[in-house]
Amino acid sequence: MNQLKTATFAGGCFWCMASAFDNKPGIGQVVSGYMGGHVDNPRYEHVCTGGTGHAEVIQVLFDPNHITYKNLLKIYFSQINPTDEGGSFMDRGSQYRSAIFYHSEEQKQLALDAIQQIDDAKIFDKPVVTQVQEAVEFFPAEEYHQDYHKKNPTQYKYYSLGSGRRSFVNRVWDEKSQKVFDRTMPEQKCTLTQTQPETPIIPNDDALKKQLTPLQYKVTRENATEPPFKNEFWNNKQEGIYVDVISGTPLFSSKDKFDSGCGWPSFTRPIKEKRIVEKQDNALFMQRTEVRSKTSDAHLGHVFDDGPDPSGLRYCINSAALKFIPRQELKQHGYEDLEKLFSQGAAQK
C-alpha cells in the first residue's frame, strides 16, 4: 500500500466538505471530525453550540504520488467563502469557521502562499480570513456524520441547496475566476496523472468499513454478489463513466454499456484493459472469469463471452463496486480528460 499523508480542512459543515473531497483520485479516505478546541472527546451537541472551541473539519488521507497538497488546497478553496469571519453560509459561529490545520512546515507555507495568491488575484472584494494553524488532536465525529451525503442523499441535497453554499460556489467560481485561480495557483504535477492512478490506493480494512456501505464492503472485499434488478446502476441510461468505488479509477463508460437482461450493469469493454485484472473463479461449482480492479484489488464481477459485437464480451459488474459520474460532472470531479470518450464515441485502449 502506498504511504498516505494527512491533510485537515475546516470549511463549515463537514457534510459538504466531505462530499467535495470524496472519491477524488489519489484520496484514500475522508473522515469528518473536530479539531482546534479545548475539550477532550467533544460531542456534536456541544461542538455545534460553539462552546468547545472546535471547528468542524475533515481529515483527508491522500497519496501525494497521485494528488498533491497544493491540488487539495484548490479543491478546498473552491468550496468555501474564505472571506466570511462569522461562519460558513447559513451556518454561523466559530465552529463553522474556515481554517487550514497544517501537518508540516511545507503544508503551512503552501497554505499561506495560496491565501496570498487569492488575495493578489482579487477574486473576492474582501481579504481572505481563513486561519492557518498547526494541527492538534483530531476527534472523529459520530458515525452518523460519516459519509452523510451517501447515507442520506435526499436530506443532504436539500441541505446543500438551502445552505447557500452551492449557489455561492457556482456564482463566484465561474469560468473567469477559475482561470484566474488556475493561473495564480497552477497545479503541481504528480508522478502519475491525477485522474488515472494505476497503483493501489487502499485504506486499511477498518477505514474501508467506514468509507463503504455494508453492501459495498461485502462485494468489493468479500466477493459477494448483489441481487439482480435491485441494484443502483443496472438500468441507468445516463451518459457518464463508472469508477472504482474505492480508488476512483475510471473503469467503464456508458458508451460501452448495454442491456444484457441479466439485471446487473453490463459493458462490452473497460475504458482501459490494463485497469482490469482477470482471475479464474471456480467457486459455486462453476468455471468463471472474475474481474477485479487493478488499483484497489476490489472484486467487480465477472466477464463472459456472450456479449454483443464488436468485442463479443459481457462484463457483468456489481453496482456496489462502482460510483457513477455523469458526463456533465466530469470536470467537477477531476475527470475532464475523459470527455473525449463521448466526443469521439470510443473507449480508450
C-alpha positions in Angstrom: 0.0 0.0 0.0 1.2 3.5 -0.8 2.2 5.8 2.0 -0.7 8.2 2.6 -0.3 11.6 4.1 -2.8 13.7 6.1 -4.5 17.0 5.4 -7.1 18.7 7.6 -9.5 21.4 6.5 -12.3 23.3 8.2 -14.8 24.9 5.8 -18.2 24.9 7.6 -20.5 21.9 7.6 -18.3 18.8 7.3 -21.1 17.0 5.4 -20.4 19.4 2.5 -16.7 19.4 2.8 -16.5 15.6 2.8 -18.7 15.4 -0.3 -16.3 17.8 -2.1 -13.3 15.5 -1.5 -15.0 12.1 -1.6 -13.7 9.7 -4.2 -11.2 12.1 -5.8 -8.4 10.1 -7.4 -5.5 9.9 -5.0 -7.7 10.3 -1.9 -7.9 7.2 0.2 -10.2 8.3 3.0 -12.2 11.3 4.2 -13.2 11.4 7.9 -15.5 14.1 9.4 -14.5 15.3 12.9 -13.5 18.1 15.2 -10.2 20.0 15.8 -8.9 23.1 17.5 -10.9 23.2 20.7 -10.2 23.0 24.4 -12.3 19.9 25.4 -11.4 16.3 25.1 -13.6 13.9 23.2 -16.1 16.6 22.1 -19.6 15.6 21.1 -21.6 17.1 18.3 -24.3 18.6 20.5 -21.6 20.6 22.3 -19.5 21.5 19.3 -22.5 22.8 17.4 -23.1 25.4 20.1 -19.6 26.8 19.8 -18.8 26.1 23.4 -15.9 23.7 22.9 -13.8 25.9 20.6 -13.6 23.2 18.0 -14.2 23.6 14.3 -16.0 21.0 12.2 -13.2 19.6 10.0 -12.5 16.8 7.5 -9.3 14.8 7.7 -8.1 13.6 4.3 -5.7 10.8 3.7 -4.1 11.2 0.3 -1.3 9.7 -1.8 1.0 12.6 -2.9 2.0 10.5 -5.9 -1.5 10.9 -7.3 -2.7 14.2 -5.9 -0.6 16.9 -4.2 -1.4 19.1 -1.2 -1.5 22.1 -3.5 -4.2 20.5 -5.5 -6.1 19.7 -2.3 -5.9 23.4 -1.5 -7.5 24.2 -4.8 -10.4 21.8 -4.1 -10.8 23.3 -0.6 -10.9 27.0 -1.6 -13.3 26.4 -4.4 -15.8 25.0 -1.9 -15.9 27.9 0.7 -16.2 31.6 1.1 -12.8 32.3 2.6 -13.7 35.9 3.5 -16.5 35.1 5.9 -15.4 35.8 9.5 -18.6 34.6 11.2 -19.1 31.1 9.9 -19.9 29.5 6.6 -23.0 30.3 4.6 -26.1 29.6 6.7 -24.1 28.0 9.5 -22.9 30.7 11.9 -20.4 30.6 14.7 -16.7 29.8 15.2 -17.4 26.1 14.9 -18.1 26.7 11.2 -15.0 28.9 10.6 -12.7 28.3 7.7 -9.2 27.0 8.7 -6.4 25.0 7.4 -4.7 22.8 10.0 -1.2 22.0 8.7 0.7 18.8 9.4 4.1 20.0 8.2 6.0 23.3 7.5 5.6 22.6 3.8 1.8 22.4 4.2 1.9 25.7 6.2 3.8 27.5 3.5 1.7 26.2 0.7 -1.5 27.3 2.6 -0.1 30.8 3.2 1.1 31.1 -0.4 -2.4 30.1 -1.6 -4.1 32.8 0.5 -1.7 35.4 -0.7 -2.3 34.4 -4.4 -6.0 34.5 -4.0 -5.8 38.0 -2.4 -3.4 39.2 -5.1 -5.8 37.9 -7.8 -8.6 40.0 -6.3 -11.2 37.2 -6.8 -13.0 38.5 -3.7 -13.9 42.0 -2.7 -12.6 41.3 0.8 -9.4 39.7 2.0 -9.2 36.0 2.9 -9.6 35.4 6.6 -9.1 31.6 6.6 -6.9 30.7 9.5 -3.7 28.7 9.1 -3.0 26.7 12.3 -0.9 23.8 13.4 -2.8 20.5 13.5 -3.7 19.3 17.0 -5.6 16.3 18.2 -8.3 15.2 15.8 -11.5 13.7 17.2 -13.6 11.7 14.7 -17.3 12.8 14.6 -20.1 10.4 15.4 -20.7 7.6 13.0 -24.0 9.1 11.6 -22.0 12.1 10.4 -19.5 10.0 8.4 -20.4 9.9 4.6 -23.6 11.7 5.4 -24.0 12.7 1.7 -24.0 8.9 0.8 -26.2 7.7 3.6 -28.8 10.4 3.4 -28.6 11.7 -0.2 -32.1 13.3 -0.2 -31.6 15.2 3.1 -28.1 16.2 2.1 -29.3 17.6 -1.3 -31.9 19.8 0.4 -29.4 21.0 3.0 -26.7 21.7 0.4 -29.1 23.7 -1.7 -30.7 25.6 1.2 -27.4 26.4 2.9 -26.4 28.8 0.0 -23.0 27.1 -0.5 -23.8 25.7 -3.9 -25.2 28.9 -5.3 -22.2 30.8 -4.0 -19.7 28.4 -5.5 -21.5 28.5 -8.9 -21.6 32.3 -8.8 -18.1 33.0 -7.6 -16.1 30.2 -9.2 -17.3 30.9 -12.7 -15.1 30.3 -15.7 -13.4 33.7 -15.4 -12.4 33.4 -11.7 -11.4 29.8 -12.1 -9.0 30.8 -14.8 -7.5 33.4 -12.5 -7.2 30.8 -9.8 -5.6 28.3 -12.1 -3.1 30.9 -13.4 -2.1 32.2 -10.0 -2.0 28.8 -8.4 -1.1 26.2 -11.1 -1.4 22.6 -10.2 1.6 20.6 -9.2 2.4 17.7 -11.4 2.3 14.2 -9.8 4.2 11.1 -10.7 1.0 9.8 -12.2 -1.9 11.8 -13.7 -4.4 12.9 -11.2 -7.4 11.4 -12.8 -5.9 8.0 -13.7 -3.9 6.4 -10.8 -2.5 3.0 -11.8 -1.3 1.7 -8.5 -3.3 0.8 -5.4 -4.6 3.5 -3.1 -6.2 1.3 -0.4 -7.1 2.4 3.1 -6.8 -0.2 5.8 -9.7 -2.6 6.5 -11.2 -0.6 9.3 -11.1 2.6 7.2 -12.8 0.8 4.3 -15.6 -0.3 6.6 -16.2 3.3 7.4 -15.8 4.5 3.8 -18.1 1.9 2.2 -21.6 0.8 2.8 -22.0 -2.7 4.2 -23.0 -4.0 0.7 -20.1 -2.2 -1.0 -17.7 -3.8 1.5 -19.2 -7.3 1.1 -19.0 -7.0 -2.7 -15.5 -5.5 -3.1 -13.8 -7.2 -0.2 -15.7 -10.4 0.3 -16.6 -11.2 -3.3 -20.3 -11.0 -2.7 -22.9 -10.5 -5.5 -25.7 -8.1 -5.1 -29.3 -9.0 -6.2 -30.1 -8.6 -9.9 -32.6 -5.9 -10.9 -32.3 -4.5 -7.4 -29.0 -2.6 -7.6 -28.2 1.0 -8.4 -27.0 1.1 -11.9 -28.4 -2.0 -13.7 -30.9 0.2 -15.6 -29.0 3.5 -15.6 -29.2 5.1 -19.0 -27.3 8.4 -18.3 -24.1 9.3 -20.1 -21.0 9.2 -17.9 -18.3 7.0 -16.5 -18.2 4.3 -13.8 -15.3 4.5 -11.4 -13.9 2.2 -8.8 -15.8 3.0 -5.6 -12.6 2.6 -3.5 -9.9 4.3 -5.6 -11.9 6.4 -8.0 -10.1 4.9 -11.1 -12.2 5.2 -14.2 -13.3 1.6 -15.3 -16.2 1.7 -17.6 -18.1 4.1 -19.9 -21.8 4.4 -20.7 -20.8 4.3 -24.3 -20.0 0.6 -23.8 -23.0 -0.2 -21.6 -25.8 -2.4 -22.9 -28.9 -4.1 -21.6 -28.0 -7.8 -21.3 -31.1 -8.7 -19.5 -29.1 -10.1 -16.6 -30.1 -7.4 -14.0 -26.6 -6.1 -13.5 -24.7 -3.3 -15.3 -23.1 -4.9 -18.4 -20.4 -3.5 -20.6 -18.7 -4.7 -23.8 -15.2 -3.5 -22.6 -13.4 -1.4 -20.0 -12.1 2.1 -20.6 -8.6 0.7 -20.4 -8.0 -3.0 -20.2 -4.9 -2.6 -18.0 -7.0 -1.3 -15.2 -8.8 -4.7 -15.0 -7.4 -7.9 -13.6 -9.0 -11.2 -14.7 -8.8 -14.3 -12.5 -10.1 -17.9 -12.8 -13.1 -18.4 -10.4 -14.1 -22.0 -9.6 -16.5 -21.2 -6.8 -20.1 -22.4 -6.8 -19.0 -25.5 -8.8 -18.6 -23.3 -11.9 -15.7 -22.1 -14.0 -15.9 -18.4 -14.5 -13.6 -15.5 -15.1 -13.6 -13.0 -12.2 -13.0 -9.3 -12.9 -11.1 -7.2 -10.3 -9.9 -3.6 -10.2 -6.2 -3.4 -10.5 -5.8 -0.2 -8.4 -7.8 -1.4 -5.4 -8.0 -5.1 -5.9 -11.8 -4.8 -5.5 -14.0 -7.6 -6.7 -16.1 -6.1 -9.5 -17.9 -9.1 -11.1 -17.3 -11.5 -14.0 -16.7 -11.4 -17.7 -18.5 -13.8 -20.1 -18.1 -14.5 -23.9 -21.8 -14.0 -24.7 -21.7 -10.2 -25.3 -22.5 -8.3 -28.5 -20.1 -7.1 -31.2 -17.5 -5.8 -31.6 -15.9 -7.5 -28.5 -18.3 -10.4 -28.0 -17.7 -9.9 -24.3 -20.1 -9.1 -21.4 -18.5 -7.5 -18.3 -21.2 -8.2 -15.7 -20.4 -5.8 -12.9 -21.9 -5.2 -9.4 -23.2 -1.7 -9.0 -21.9 -1.7 -5.4 -18.3 -1.8 -6.8 -18.9 1.3 -8.8 -19.6 5.0 -8.5 -21.2 6.8 -11.4 -20.0 10.2 -12.6 -22.5 11.9 -15.0 -20.9 13.3 -18.2 -21.8 16.9 -17.2 -19.9 16.5 -13.9 -16.7 15.0 -15.3 -14.7 18.3 -14.9 -16.2 18.9 -11.4 -14.9 15.6 -10.2 -11.5 15.8 -12.0 -12.2 13.6 -15.0 -12.3 16.2 -17.7 -9.8 14.3 -19.8 -12.4 11.6 -20.3 -14.8 14.0 -22.1 -13.1 12.7 -25.3 -14.8 9.3 -24.8 -18.1 11.0 -25.7 -16.9 13.4 -28.3 -15.0 10.6 -30.1 -17.6 7.9 -29.3 -14.9 5.3 -28.5 -13.3 4.0 -25.4 -9.5 4.2 -24.9 -7.3 1.2 -25.4 
